[in-house]
Amino acid sequence: MKIYDTQTAPTPRRVRMFLAEKGIDVEYVQIDIVTGENLSPAIRAKNPLGKVPILELDDGTTISESTAICHYFEALHPQPSLLGETPLEIGLISQWQQRAELYLFMQVGMCFQHSTGYFKDRMKPVPEYGKEAGINAQKFMHLLDQHLAQSTYLAGDKFSIADITAFTAVDFARVMKIRIQPEQEDLQRWYDMVSARESARA
Ligand SMILES: N[C@@H](CCC(=O)N[C@@H](CS)C(=O)NCC(=O)O)C(=O)O
């Protein structure tokens, strides 16, 4: 089993962090997304979208989409659970995972792609859209700060996949100079707590 990974990219980091939390060792194969190695026929044969991460099983089956890869490993190694065990936990974690994905991670990604022109060889950057996406990300960080005043982690008392998604997004947002504001003390408390986990270095 191996994972096609890019060490510097935020999405594959989510899977590395998830696996580190579970103590699962996998072979990582580095793909250079700057030169477009991910768009080669060999990688597109594994994921037609040409995006990383991609999990490749020993029989050649491939699974892409970071959350899908996480679901696979949660089913294979249920403990420690990062997707929830009771119906209530599963529902709340899924709710915060989707919020973190759509209103933060995606916005940070769009801000990066459209304001830096990093992938201008393969897409048309729209700077105004990038700016708006950055504003959306900041709005969600404000909402998270308020939520974390009453909740240890995004979905309650337990660390989950939702924290991984939000944490990797907040970390990557630094590239666009989007930072936790001094008055966002609860968001900062949560960020420091997640940063201190061993998996944050994966
Ligand atoms: N929804 C996908 C997103 C994957 C994705 O966008 N990966 C980025 C790296 S963070 C990538 O491969 N970019 C290269 C490109 O767009 O050419 C997932 O969750 O796995």
The ligand as a MOL file (V3000), in Angstrom:
LIG
                    3D

  0  0  0     0  0            999 V3000
M  V30 BEGIN CTAB
M  V30 COUNTS 20 19 0 0 0
M  V30 BEGIN ATOM
M  V30 1 N -10.9090 17.2360 -2.8210 0
M  V30 2 C -9.5820 16.7310 -2.9730 0
M  V30 3 C -8.6350 17.9070 -3.2440 0
M  V30 4 C -7.2550 17.4490 -3.6890 0
M  V30 5 C -6.3990 18.6260 -4.1150 0
M  V30 6 O -6.8920 19.6810 -4.5630 0
M  V30 7 N -5.0670 18.4500 -4.0060 0
M  V30 8 C -4.1640 19.4940 -4.4110 0
M  V30 9 C -3.0280 19.6130 -3.3940 0
M  V30 10 S -3.6060 20.3820 -1.9020 0
M  V30 11 C -3.5470 19.1360 -5.7660 0
M  V30 12 O -3.3100 17.9760 -6.0390 0
M  V30 13 N -3.2780 20.1450 -6.6150 0
M  V30 14 C -2.6120 19.9910 -7.8490 0
M  V30 15 C -3.3550 20.5930 -9.0090 0
M  V30 16 O -4.4750 21.1130 -8.8050 0
M  V30 17 O -2.8020 20.5400 -10.1230 0
M  V30 18 C -9.1670 15.9260 -1.7340 0
M  V30 19 O -9.7460 16.1560 -0.6540 0
M  V30 20 O -8.3000 15.0480 -1.8260 0
M  V30 END ATOM
M  V30 BEGIN BOND
M  V30 1 1 1 2
M  V30 2 1 2 3
M  V30 3 1 2 18
M  V30 4 1 3 4
M  V30 5 1 4 5
M  V30 6 2 5 6
M  V30 7 1 5 7
M  V30 8 1 7 8
M  V30 9 1 8 9
M  V30 10 1 8 11
M  V30 11 1 9 10
M  V30 12 2 11 12
M  V30 13 1 11 13
M  V30 14 1 13 14
M  V30 15 1 14 15
M  V30 16 2 15 16
M  V30 17 1 15 17
M  V30 18 2 18 19
M  V30 19 1 18 20
M  V30 END BOND
M  V30 END CTAB
M  END
